[in-house]
Amino acid sequence: MSLELTQDEMEIMKELVEQSIRTLGPEIHHTDSRQYRAELQKRRETLEQIAARLENVPAMSVPVR
């Protein structure tokens, strides 16, 4: 799968992923359900992997349609 984003769109995606990671911390800490905590931790791990991949994408100039 391939996705083309402008530089501005890429920056917004990075911010949204980082914001999601930050908000999961307190939610994980305050949940009493082990199963739900495990699901949230898995979600955070996936978001961290996405964030790492976004950081490694070279800046490219993509024409806006």
C-alpha positions as CSV (number, residue, x, y, z in Angstrom):
1,M,0.0,0.0,0.0
2,S,1.2,3.5,-0.8
3,L,0.1,6.8,0.4
4,E,1.2,10.2,-0.7
5,L,1.1,13.1,1.7
6,T,2.1,16.7,1.5
7,Q,4.7,17.9,4.0
8,D,1.9,19.7,6.0
9,E,-0.2,16.5,6.0
10,M,2.8,14.5,7.2
11,E,3.4,16.9,10.1
12,I,-0.3,16.7,11.1
13,M,-0.2,12.9,11.0
14,K,2.9,12.9,13.2
15,E,1.3,15.2,15.7
16,L,-1.9,13.1,15.8
17,V,0.0,9.9,16.4
18,E,2.1,11.4,19.1
19,Q,-1.0,12.9,20.7
20,S,-2.7,9.5,20.7
21,I,0.3,7.9,22.3
22,R,0.3,10.6,25.1
23,T,-3.4,10.2,25.9
24,L,-3.1,6.4,26.2
25,G,-0.7,6.6,29.1
26,P,-3.1,7.8,31.7
27,E,-5.9,5.6,30.3
28,I,-3.7,2.5,30.7
29,H,-2.7,3.6,34.2
30,H,-6.3,4.1,35.4
31,T,-8.0,1.1,33.9
32,D,-8.9,-1.8,36.2
33,S,-9.5,-4.4,33.5
34,R,-6.4,-6.4,32.6
35,Q,-7.8,-7.3,29.2
36,Y,-8.6,-3.7,28.4
37,R,-5.1,-2.6,29.7
38,A,-3.5,-5.2,27.4
39,E,-5.5,-3.9,24.4
40,L,-4.5,-0.4,25.2
41,Q,-0.8,-1.3,25.5
42,K,-0.9,-3.1,22.2
43,R,-2.5,-0.1,20.6
44,R,0.2,2.2,22.1
45,E,2.9,-0.2,20.7
46,T,1.3,-0.1,17.3
47,L,1.1,3.7,17.4
48,E,4.8,3.9,18.5
49,Q,5.7,1.8,15.5
50,I,3.8,4.1,13.2
51,A,5.5,7.1,14.7
52,A,8.9,5.6,14.1
53,R,8.0,4.8,10.5
54,L,6.7,8.4,10.0
55,E,10.0,9.8,11.4
56,N,12.0,7.7,8.8
57,V,10.0,9.0,5.8
58,P,12.1,11.4,3.8
59,A,10.6,14.8,3.2
60,M,9.3,15.0,-0.3
61,S,7.6,17.7,-2.2
62,V,4.3,16.3,-3.4
63,P,2.0,18.3,-5.7
64,V,-1.3,19.2,-4.2
65,R,-4.4,18.4,-6.3
